[in-house]
């Protein structure tokens, strides 16, 4: 089945986003999670490329994890532990991030 044609036949715009979050919104969630779980992290120390990847990784996590207790943000952080350690993440904060 051609999904695009099917949706168009139903009068549904196939190109309209289902989830739409800006990097500003993603970063706001990341900053809140940092404040809650790892306040020693100085996110401004993270290189631009790593920060972009961290922010962009939040999109998949929003789909896969419920928003309670900053789970999407915390999963994103778990993929960047070494970089976050360079920004001040402590072992205790790392333990607090891991809910899996």
For each residue, the residues with C-beta under 8 A, 3 or more apart:
1: 6
2: 5 6
3: 6 7 14
4: 7 8 14
5: 2 8 9
6: 1 2 3 9 10
7: 3 4 10 12 13 14
8: 4 5 11 12 14
9: 5 6
10: 6 7
11: 8
12: 7 8 16
13: 7 16
14: 3 4 7 8
15:
16: 12 13
17: 20
18:
19: 59 62 63
20: 17
21: 25 26 58 59 62
22: 25 26
23: 26 27 55 56
24: 27 28
25: 21 22 28 29
26: 21 22 23 29 30 55 56 58 59
27: 23 24 30 31 55
28: 24 25 31 32
29: 25 26 32 33 58 70 72 73
30: 26 27 33 34 43 54 55 58 73 76
31: 27 28 34 35 43
32: 28 29 35 36 70 73
33: 29 30 36 37 38 70 73 74 77
34: 30 31 37 38 39 41 43
35: 31 32 39
36: 32 33 39 70
37: 33 34 70 74 77 93 96 97
38: 33 34 41 77 84 89 90 93 94 96 97
39: 34 35 36 93
40: 88 89 90 93
41: 34 38 84 87 88 89 93
42: 45 87 88
43: 30 31 34 46 51 87
44:
45: 42 86 87 88
46: 43 50 51 54 80 83 84 86 87
47: 50 51 83
48: 51 52
49: 52 53
50: 46 47 53 54 80 83
51: 43 46 47 48 54 55
52: 48 49 55 56
53: 49 50 56 57 80
54: 30 46 50 51 57 58 76 77 79 80 83
55: 23 26 27 30 51 52 58
56: 23 26 52 53 59
57: 53 54 60 61 76 79
58: 21 26 29 30 54 55 61 62 72 73 76
59: 19 21 26 56 62 63
60: 57 63 64
61: 57 58 64 65 71 72 73 75 76
62: 19 21 58 59 65 67 72
63: 19 59 60
64: 60 61 72 75
65: 61 62 71 72 75
66: 71
67: 62 70 71 72
68: 71
69: 74 99
70: 29 32 33 36 37 67 73 74
71: 61 65 66 67 68 74 75 99
72: 29 58 61 62 64 65 67 75 76
73: 29 30 32 33 58 61 70 76 77
74: 33 37 69 70 71 77 78 97 98 99
75: 61 64 65 71 72 78 79 100
76: 30 54 57 58 61 72 73 79 80
77: 33 37 38 54 73 74 80 81 84 97
78: 74 75 81 97 98 100
79: 54 57 75 76
80: 46 50 53 54 76 77 83 84
81: 77 78 84 85 89 94 97
82: 85 86
83: 46 47 50 54 80 86 87
84: 38 41 46 77 80 81 87 88 89 94
85: 81 82 88 89 94
86: 45 46 82 83
87: 41 42 43 45 46 83 84
88: 40 41 42 45 84 85
89: 38 40 41 81 84 85 93 94
90: 38 40 93 94
91: 94 95
92: 95 96
93: 37 38 39 40 41 89 90 96 97
94: 38 81 84 85 89 90 91 97 98
95: 91 92 98
96: 37 38 92 93
97: 37 38 74 77 78 81 93 94
98: 74 78 94 95
99: 69 71 74
100: 75 78
